[in-house]
Amino acid sequence: MYMQNKENAISHLRTHATYPASREELVAHCNNLSDFSDKDKKEFSEKLPEGTYNSADDVIEALGW
């Protein structure tokens, strides 16, 4: 599986998400976004490991992006 809108997701993580954030908070935030497909939302939620993230870079690293 490959996220179709990865560039936009990275930009959103850097500019709109607030940190620290738990996996659950980030997944809920992602699920509320209308500019991401259901497929991309599913991939994000399946690939993001449990934990608390202190920055967008932490999330990006955890996802292997």
C-alpha positions in Angstrom: 0.0 0.0 0.0 1.2 3.5 -0.8 -0.3 6.7 0.4 -1.5 8.7 -2.7 -1.4 12.0 -1.0 1.8 11.7 1.1 3.1 15.2 0.3 -0.1 16.8 1.5 -0.1 14.5 4.6 3.4 15.6 5.5 2.6 19.2 5.0 -0.5 18.8 7.2 1.4 17.1 9.9 3.9 19.9 10.0 1.5 22.8 9.9 -1.9 21.7 11.4 -1.4 19.0 13.9 -0.5 19.8 17.5 2.1 18.0 19.5 2.7 16.1 21.6 0.0 13.9 20.2 -0.9 10.2 20.7 -1.5 7.8 17.9 -5.2 7.9 18.6 -5.3 11.7 18.4 -3.4 11.8 15.1 -5.6 9.1 13.6 -8.8 10.9 14.7 -7.4 14.1 13.3 -6.6 12.4 10.0 -10.1 10.8 9.8 -11.7 14.3 10.0 -9.9 15.6 7.0 -11.9 15.8 3.8 -8.9 16.1 1.4 -7.7 12.6 2.1 -9.2 9.5 0.6 -10.6 6.7 2.7 -7.7 4.5 1.4 -5.1 7.0 2.6 -6.8 7.4 6.0 -6.8 3.6 6.4 -3.2 3.3 5.5 -2.2 6.1 8.0 -4.2 4.4 10.8 -2.8 0.9 10.0 0.9 2.0 9.7 1.2 4.5 12.5 2.6 2.6 15.6 1.2 3.2 19.1 2.9 5.9 21.0 3.1 9.6 21.7 4.7 11.9 19.0 6.5 15.1 19.9 6.7 16.5 16.3 5.8 15.9 12.7 9.2 14.5 12.1 8.6 11.8 14.7 5.4 10.8 12.9 7.1 10.9 9.5 9.9 8.7 10.8 7.5 6.2 12.4 5.7 5.9 9.1 8.9 5.3 7.2 8.4 8.3 5.0 
